Amino acid sequence: MALFGITFRYAVPPDLAPSDFHLFGPLKRHLGGMAFETEDDLISELRNWFDNLDVDFFRVGINSLLSRWQKCIDLHEDYVEK
């Protein structure tokens, strides 16, 4: 991103953020259709969801980053699909 002639680089490329491709999709599906009366109810549901995730959920997400990072390297940082 360039602003006033200054180029900014993302710490994590937008299409490589692990939270975007591995965490938020399943979380969105889990919470879909739910309604919460209070913020505490939402926090409780989120804690319950995270507590019940299998360790492999995170392992798979982290391991799948390898191919995504390699793609970024192979494309010489031209990683945003057009």
C-alpha positions in Angstrom: 0.0 0.0 0.0 1.4 3.4 -0.9 0.4 6.7 0.7 2.0 10.0 0.0 4.8 8.2 -1.8 5.5 5.9 1.2 5.1 2.2 0.7 3.8 0.3 3.6 4.2 -3.5 3.9 1.8 -5.7 5.8 3.4 -7.7 8.7 1.3 -10.6 7.4 0.1 -10.5 3.8 -3.7 -10.0 3.7 -4.3 -13.3 1.9 -1.9 -15.3 4.2 -3.3 -14.3 7.6 -3.9 -17.6 9.3 -6.9 -16.3 11.3 -8.7 -15.4 8.0 -8.5 -18.7 6.3 -8.6 -21.2 9.2 -10.2 -19.7 12.2 -12.9 -17.2 11.2 -14.6 -19.5 8.7 -15.4 -22.3 11.2 -16.2 -19.7 13.9 -18.6 -17.9 11.6 -20.3 -21.2 10.8 -20.5 -22.1 14.4 -22.0 -18.8 15.5 -24.3 -18.5 12.4 -27.9 -18.0 13.4 -27.2 -17.6 17.1 -28.3 -14.5 19.1 -26.8 -13.4 22.4 -28.6 -11.3 24.9 -25.4 -10.1 26.6 -21.8 -9.7 25.7 -21.1 -12.2 28.5 -23.2 -14.8 26.7 -21.2 -14.3 23.6 -17.9 -14.6 25.5 -19.1 -17.7 27.2 -20.0 -19.3 23.8 -16.7 -18.3 22.3 -14.8 -19.8 25.3 -16.8 -23.0 25.0 -16.1 -23.2 21.2 -12.3 -22.7 21.7 -12.1 -25.1 24.7 -13.8 -27.8 22.6 -11.6 -27.4 19.5 -9.3 -30.4 18.9 -5.6 -29.8 19.0 -5.5 -31.0 15.4 -7.6 -28.0 14.4 -4.6 -25.7 15.1 -2.0 -28.1 13.8 -3.8 -28.3 10.5 -4.1 -24.6 10.3 -0.4 -23.9 11.0 0.8 -26.7 8.7 -1.3 -25.4 5.8 0.6 -22.1 6.1 3.7 -23.7 4.6 2.2 -24.0 1.1 0.7 -20.5 1.3 4.0 -19.0 2.3 5.8 -20.9 -0.4 3.3 -19.5 -2.9 4.2 -16.0 -1.7 7.9 -16.7 -2.0 7.5 -18.2 -5.5 5.5 -15.2 -6.7 8.2 -12.8 -5.3 5.7 -11.2 -2.9 3.1 -10.6 -5.7 0.8 -12.7 -3.5 -2.6 -11.0 -4.1 -4.6 -13.0 -6.5 -5.9 -10.9 -9.4 
